Amino acid sequence: MTLLQIDNLEVSYGAIKALHGVSMTVAEGEIVTLIGSNGAGKTTLLRAVSGLLRPRGGRVTFQGQPIHTLQPYEIVSRGISHSPEGRQVFPEMSVRENLLLGAYQRRDSAEIRRDMEKAYALFPILRERMGQKAGTLSGGEQQMLAMGRALMARPKLLLLDEPSLGLAPLIVRKIFAIIRDISATGTTIFLVEQNAHMALSVATRGYVMQTGRIIKEDSAKNLLADPAVKAAYLGG
């Protein structure tokens, strides 16, 4: 079943057009990745899906319902959660407080406690750091916190924006192993990532974006083997 559908999406920053008629789909249970160079428009697309940017044209539908005119909090309530580029944790708040903010729209206290335990099981270091200010965590720990916070909304679709950004290779491998674990729980994932090799190694399908346009779409396996993708994004 198609969970997310993006049709002919146009987004501009003033007079500068950032997305040129982008169309793509994410089916329930998939990990779909969007790869491309810096400035290609990947983050812009995620921000448009989560309501942080208003499209100039086109539409976004989720579970068959249009969401491109909704406010971000309404989109969260529909079942989409966004772990943003650069982590954007609340530095003066504790790890536990950051996680609880992810559940700010929920009123089911017992279930929130259960989901907090699930987050700690997925990211054991966060349990050790639960009382620590988020701003004192390492980059990898902050990324885990941002992902855990997004999961506290209990999303049907998790948007992950550049989860490997600025992290050491060992931590990147750990983050991508956790992405597989999240997918195994039944959460659908739309992953935007510059590390094309890691992204395609966990994804079901992939899209390639260049200057605000989708230029290629295929299974992740085929994209990994594609000579043009290898030359442009996988180091030859």
C-alpha positions as CSV (number, residue, x, y, z in Angstrom):
1,M,0.0,0.0,0.0
2,T,1.3,3.5,-0.9
3,L,1.8,5.4,2.3
4,L,3.3,8.6,1.0
5,Q,2.7,10.0,-2.5
6,I,4.4,13.2,-3.8
7,D,3.1,14.5,-7.1
8,N,4.7,17.2,-9.2
9,L,6.0,19.1,-6.1
10,E,7.3,22.7,-6.6
11,V,9.1,24.6,-3.8
12,S,10.7,28.0,-4.0
13,Y,12.8,30.2,-1.7
14,G,11.7,33.6,-3.0
15,A,12.5,33.7,-6.7
16,I,14.8,30.7,-6.5
17,K,13.1,27.4,-7.4
18,A,14.4,24.6,-5.2
19,L,12.2,21.7,-6.3
20,H,11.1,21.3,-10.0
21,G,8.0,19.0,-10.2
22,V,9.2,16.2,-7.9
23,S,7.2,13.0,-7.9
24,M,7.8,9.9,-5.8
25,T,6.2,7.3,-3.6
26,V,6.9,5.4,-0.3
27,A,5.0,2.2,0.3
28,E,4.2,0.8,3.7
29,G,7.1,-1.1,5.2
30,E,9.7,0.2,2.9
31,I,13.0,2.0,3.5
32,V,13.1,4.5,0.6
33,T,16.2,6.6,0.3
34,L,16.8,9.8,-1.6
35,I,20.5,10.5,-2.5
36,G,22.2,13.4,-4.2
37,S,24.9,15.9,-3.7
38,N,24.8,18.8,-1.3
39,G,22.3,21.5,-2.3
40,A,20.3,19.1,-4.6
41,G,17.1,19.8,-2.7
42,K,16.8,16.7,-0.5
43,T,16.3,18.5,2.8
44,T,13.8,20.9,1.1
45,L,11.7,17.9,0.0
46,L,11.6,16.5,3.6
47,R,10.7,19.9,5.0
48,A,7.9,20.2,2.5
49,V,6.6,16.7,3.5
50,S,6.6,17.6,7.2
51,G,4.9,21.0,6.6
52,L,7.9,23.2,7.5
53,L,7.8,24.6,3.9
54,R,4.7,25.4,1.9
55,P,4.8,24.1,-1.7
56,R,4.2,26.5,-4.6
57,G,2.6,23.7,-6.6
58,G,1.9,20.0,-6.6
59,R,0.6,17.9,-3.7
60,V,1.6,15.5,-0.9
61,T,-0.8,12.8,0.2
62,F,-0.4,10.5,3.1
63,Q,-2.6,7.4,3.4
64,G,-4.6,8.8,0.5
65,Q,-5.3,12.2,2.2
66,P,-3.8,15.5,1.1
67,I,-1.4,17.0,3.8
68,H,0.5,19.7,1.9
69,T,-1.9,22.4,3.2
70,L,-1.6,21.2,6.9
71,Q,0.4,22.7,9.7
72,P,3.4,20.7,11.0
73,Y,1.7,19.6,14.2
74,E,-1.3,18.4,12.2
75,I,1.1,16.3,10.0
76,V,2.7,14.8,13.1
77,S,-0.8,13.9,14.4
78,R,-1.5,12.1,11.1
79,G,1.6,9.8,11.7
80,I,4.7,11.5,10.2
81,S,7.7,12.3,12.4
82,H,10.8,14.2,11.2
83,S,14.3,13.7,12.6
84,P,16.0,16.8,11.1
85,E,19.4,17.5,9.6
86,G,21.8,18.6,12.2
87,R,20.0,16.8,15.1
88,Q,18.5,20.0,16.6
89,V,18.1,18.7,20.1
90,F,17.2,21.1,22.9
91,P,20.7,21.5,24.5
92,E,19.6,22.8,27.9
93,M,17.0,20.1,28.4
94,S,17.8,16.6,29.6
95,V,17.8,13.5,27.4
96,R,14.6,12.4,29.1
97,E,12.9,15.8,28.5
98,N,13.9,15.8,24.9
99,L,12.4,12.3,24.4
100,L,9.2,13.4,26.2
101,L,8.9,16.4,23.8
102,G,8.6,13.9,21.0
103,A,5.3,12.7,22.6
104,Y,4.0,16.2,23.2
105,Q,0.7,15.5,21.4
106,R,0.0,12.3,23.1
107,R,-2.1,11.8,26.3
108,D,-1.6,8.0,26.8
109,S,0.8,8.2,29.8
110,A,1.2,4.4,30.2
111,E,2.0,4.0,26.5
112,I,4.4,6.9,26.5
113,R,6.3,5.2,29.4
114,R,6.4,2.0,27.3
115,D,7.7,3.8,24.3
116,M,10.3,5.5,26.4
117,E,11.5,2.0,27.4
118,K,11.5,1.0,23.8
119,A,13.7,4.1,22.9
120,Y,16.1,3.2,25.7
121,A,16.2,-0.4,24.5
122,L,17.0,0.8,20.9
123,F,19.5,3.4,22.1
124,P,21.0,2.0,25.4
125,I,23.4,5.0,25.8
126,L,20.4,7.3,26.2
127,R,19.3,5.4,29.3
128,E,22.8,6.0,30.8
129,R,22.6,9.7,29.8
130,M,18.8,10.3,30.6
131,G,19.5,13.0,33.2
132,Q,22.3,14.7,31.2
133,K,21.8,17.9,29.2
134,A,21.4,17.1,25.6
135,G,24.0,19.7,24.6
136,T,26.7,17.8,26.4
137,L,26.2,14.6,24.4
138,S,28.5,13.6,21.5
139,G,27.4,14.0,18.0
140,G,26.5,10.3,17.7
141,E,24.5,10.4,20.9
142,Q,22.7,13.5,19.8
143,Q,21.7,11.8,16.6
144,M,20.4,8.8,18.5
145,L,18.4,11.2,20.7
146,A,16.9,13.0,17.7
147,M,15.8,9.7,16.2
148,G,14.5,8.5,19.6
149,R,12.6,11.8,20.0
150,A,11.0,11.3,16.6
151,L,10.0,7.8,17.4
152,M,8.2,9.0,20.6
153,A,5.5,10.4,18.4
154,R,4.8,6.7,17.4
155,P,5.0,7.5,13.6
156,K,3.8,5.4,10.8
157,L,6.4,7.2,8.6
158,L,9.8,8.3,9.9
159,L,11.6,11.0,8.0
160,L,15.4,10.8,8.6
161,D,17.5,13.7,7.3
162,E,21.2,13.1,7.0
163,P,21.6,10.8,10.1
164,S,25.3,10.2,9.3
165,L,26.2,13.9,9.0
166,G,29.5,14.7,10.8
167,L,29.8,11.3,12.5
168,A,32.8,8.9,12.7
169,P,32.6,5.8,10.5
170,L,32.1,3.4,13.4
171,I,29.1,5.5,14.7
172,V,27.7,5.7,11.2
173,R,27.6,1.9,11.0
174,K,25.9,1.8,14.4
175,I,23.3,4.4,13.3
176,F,22.5,2.4,10.1
177,A,22.2,-0.8,12.1
178,I,19.6,0.9,14.2
179,I,17.8,2.1,11.1
180,R,17.4,-1.5,10.1
181,D,16.1,-2.3,13.6
182,I,13.5,0.5,13.4
183,S,12.3,-0.8,10.0
184,A,12.0,-4.3,11.5
185,T,9.5,-3.0,14.0
186,G,7.2,-2.0,11.1
187,T,8.0,1.7,10.9
188,T,8.2,2.9,7.3
189,I,11.3,5.1,6.7
190,F,12.1,7.8,4.2
191,L,15.8,8.4,4.4
192,V,17.7,11.4,3.0
193,E,21.4,10.8,3.0
194,Q,24.6,12.0,1.4
195,N,26.4,8.7,2.3
196,A,24.9,7.0,-0.7
197,H,26.6,3.6,-0.2
198,M,25.3,3.2,3.4
199,A,21.8,4.5,2.4
200,L,21.4,2.1,-0.5
201,S,22.8,-0.8,1.6
202,V,19.7,-0.5,4.0
203,A,17.1,0.7,1.5
204,T,14.4,-1.1,-0.4
205,R,14.3,1.5,-3.2
206,G,16.1,4.7,-4.0
207,Y,15.7,7.9,-5.9
208,V,18.5,10.2,-7.1
209,M,18.0,14.0,-7.0
210,Q,20.0,16.5,-8.9
211,T,19.3,20.3,-8.8
212,G,15.8,19.8,-7.5
213,R,14.7,17.1,-9.9
214,I,14.5,13.3,-9.6
215,I,16.8,12.0,-12.3
216,K,16.7,8.3,-11.5
217,E,14.6,5.7,-9.6
218,D,15.3,2.0,-9.1
219,S,15.7,-0.7,-6.5
220,A,18.5,0.0,-4.1
221,K,20.4,-3.1,-5.4
222,N,20.2,-1.8,-9.0
223,L,21.3,1.7,-8.0
224,L,24.3,0.3,-6.2
225,A,25.4,-1.4,-9.4
226,D,24.5,1.5,-11.7
227,P,27.8,2.8,-13.3
228,A,26.5,6.4,-13.4
229,V,25.5,6.3,-9.7
230,K,28.8,4.6,-8.8
231,A,30.7,7.3,-10.6
232,A,28.8,10.3,-9.1
233,Y,28.0,9.1,-5.6
234,L,29.9,5.9,-4.7
235,G,33.4,6.9,-5.4
236,G,33.6,5.2,-8.8
